[in-house]
Amino acid sequence: MASIAIARKHQLTHKKAKEVAEKIAQDLNDRFDLTYAWEGDHIAFERPGVHGTMHVAHDTIELNASLGFLLTALKPAIEREIHAQLDKLLAAKPAATAKTAKTAHAERPPKAGKGAKPVKPAKPPRA
């Protein structure tokens, strides 16, 4: 029997962290037909071949799951998907501030005068 243990730090309010956990549990339900139920700050989930819990603390979300024999081969893919969901849902979205806007304005190249050759901006690197 394979097991998955993932703990991820966050800086969300407890309410927002529980909303993230709910989204993850709902996604697992939609994709893998896992049933789940809240028990305080824990979500218990299961289906044939999988059972586990997700705990929401003030600064972490922890997921622990046990996979049955038939799902052991899918452990890396399942872990990858859980990490991707956590990355997406816990990502901090930087807010634009007046200072950021001033900095962006200050970094613009000066306008070319008469007779000056225009400079092409550098192309961003491809991913």
N, C-alpha and C positions, 0 to 999 in steps of 0.2 A: 504494500500500500504506500503510495507516494503522498507527501504532504507539501503544502504551500504555506509559507509564512512571510507576509509582507507587512512592514510597518512604515508609514510615511508621515513625516512631520508636516504640520500646516500652521498657518497663522490666521485661520478663520475663526469667527465666533462659533460657539458650540452649536447654535442653531444652524448656521451655514454648513458646518461640518456634517451635521446630521442630514442635511439636504443632499450633500454630496454622497454620503453613504446610501441614502435612499435611491439616488439616481443609479449608482453602481448596482445595487440590489435589483432594481427594476430592469436594468440592462441584462443582468444575469438571468432574470426571470424570462425576459423576452427571447433571449438567444439560446438559452440552455434548459428552459422549462424548470428552473429552480424555484421551489416555493420558499418564501421567507416570512419571518415575523419579527417585529421589534419586541425586545424585552428590556426596557429601560434604555440604556445607551448601547445595547448589543442588538445585532441582527443575527438570528439563527437562520441558516438556509440549508436546504437539502433536496436531493433527488436521488434516484437509484444510482449508486456509484460515486456520489459526492455528498459530503456534509461539512459544515463549518460555521464559523462565526465571524462577524466584523464588529469591532469595538471602536466607538467614537470617544476619544478622550479630549481634554481641553487643548492639546497641542499635537495629537497624533491620531491617525486612523490605522488600526491593525486588522489584518485579515488573516485568518488561519483556516485552512481547508484540508481535508483528507480526500484523496482520490482513490477510487477502487482500481482493481487490477486493469480493467479494460481502458481506463482513462489515463493510466500512467504514462503512456507514450505521448499524450497530448499535454503533459505538464508544462513543457517550455512554451508552447503556444498560449496556454491559458495564463501563465504568469506574464507573458509579454502583453497580452490583452488587458490584464488587470493594471499593469504598470501604465499602459497607454491611457486608460480611462482615468487613472489617478493623475497623470500628468496633465491631461486636458482639463479635468474638473478642479484641480488644486492650483492651476497656474495663476500666478499673480498678474493682474492686468495693470500695467503702469498707467497712472493718470497723467494727462498732459497738464502742465502747469504753466503759469505765465513765464517763469524763469526758463522753462524748456522752450517756449515759443521764442523768447528773446535770444536764446543761445542758437536756435535754428536760424533765426534771421541774421545773426552776427556771422554765421559760417558761410553765408552766400558769397560767391565770388563777386568782386567789384565789377561794375559795368565797364565794358571796353569803350575807349574814347575813339575819336575819328582816326581812321587809318590803322587801328589795332586789329589784329586777326582774332576772330572769335575762337574761344577755347571750348572743345567738346568735353562734356562731362565724362568721367571714367565710367565704364560699364560695370555694374555690380557683378561679383563673381557668381558663377552658376553653381547651384547646389547639386 
